[in-house]
Amino acid sequence: MSEVAHTYPELQGRVVLITGGASGLGQASARSFAAAGARVAVADLRRDAALDEAAHLGSDHLGLAGDVADEGDVRRMVDAAVARWGRLDVLVNCAGIPDTFQPTVEQDVAAFRRLVDIHLCGTYMMCKAVAPHMLAQGRGAIVNLNSIAGVLGLARRNAYSAAKAGIGMMTRTLGCEWAAQGVRVNAVAPGYMLTPFSQRLIDEGKLDAQRVRRRTPAGRFGTAQHIADAVLFLASDRAEFITGVTLPVDGGYMAWGAASDAYDGPLD
C-alpha cells in the first residue's frame, strides 16, 4: 500500500473527475488520487494528453477530452464518468489558461472574456453539472483552484485575478448551499509554484525568481505536489467539517505584511 493510500484509505474506490488533469497541478493531483486507490477521470482540452495520462495511471482510469467553457462538453465529460462508474465522489477544477501580463490599456477584451469563461464560468458549470449526482448520493467533495491572485492585487493580471476572486466567493456560496446535503466545496490558493509555466516566465525574464523567494517566508517556490497534497486532504474524510474555505498553499506569502523581505536566508 502506498503512503497516500495508508493516509487516506477512504479514497480507495472513489470516483474523481479532474479538469486540466493532464498537466501541471491537475496531473499531480490525478496521480496522487490514483496512488490512493481512487478511480480517476482525467479531463483535458487536449484529447491525446488526457488519454495518455489516463493510460499512465492504469486501466482503472479514464481519459476525457473537453472544454470546460463549453456547456455541452461539460455535460458530456460528467456523463461519461458517471456512465463508467455509476457515481461521482470528487470534482477537482484545475483547468485554466495563463493571462497576458500586459498593461490594462493593451489588454484584449476577447482574451479577457475567454479567460473568465474558462476559469470562472468553467468552474461554475462543472460544479453545477456534478452537483445533482453528489446531492442524490448524499455526499461529495469539490475542490476548486483559487490563487494568491484572487486575494492580493497583482497589477496587469486583471482577467486572471477577477476570475480567481470569483472562484473564491463561489466556493463560499456553494459550500454554504450544499453543506447540509453532504456536499462540501473548498478551494486551494497556490502561491508561486515551480511549474513548467512559471519556469518559462523565469526564463523569459517575466518573473524574478530571487525576488519571489525573498518575498516568501519559506524562502522557496512550492511544487505541484504541495498542491496535490492539499487537494487530497480537502477531498478526504479528514476534512468532513470543512466547507466554503480557500486554503492558501503559498509558503506564507499571503500572511506576510511587513515592508521588508520575508526571508533573509541563503538563496542556493
PyMOL commands that set and color helices and strands:
alter all, ss='L'
color gray80, all
select helices_A, chain A and resi 3-7+9-11+24-35+47-57+71-85+104-106+109-137+148-150+158-181+196-203+209-215+224-235+237-239
alter helices_A, ss='H'
color red, helices_A
select strands_A, chain A and resi 15-19+39-44+62-65+90-93+140-145+183-190+246-249
alter strands_A, ss='S'
color yellow, strands_A
deselect
rebuild
show_as cartoon
